[in-house]
Amino acid sequence: MMQDFIKRDRFDFEIGYLTKSPCLECENKSGLPRCHRDCVVLDKIQTTLAKGISTQSASFES
């Protein structure tokens, strides 16, 4: 099974961040958490976020 390649070409500050879950106002929210696997909205969000390159440092100096 070949997975889709995600080109990581944008920084996280270019993509933005979620301020509210789209599930809160979804017409299918009564099906949570089972409905998440077939959710087109969540798939698009996850794909967009996966393209981001984190600008946070992986190590912290003390």
Secondary structure, DSSP 8 states (H G I E B T S, - for coil): ---------EEHHHH---SS-GGGG-TTGGGTTGGGGG-HHHHHHHHHHHTEE--S-SS---
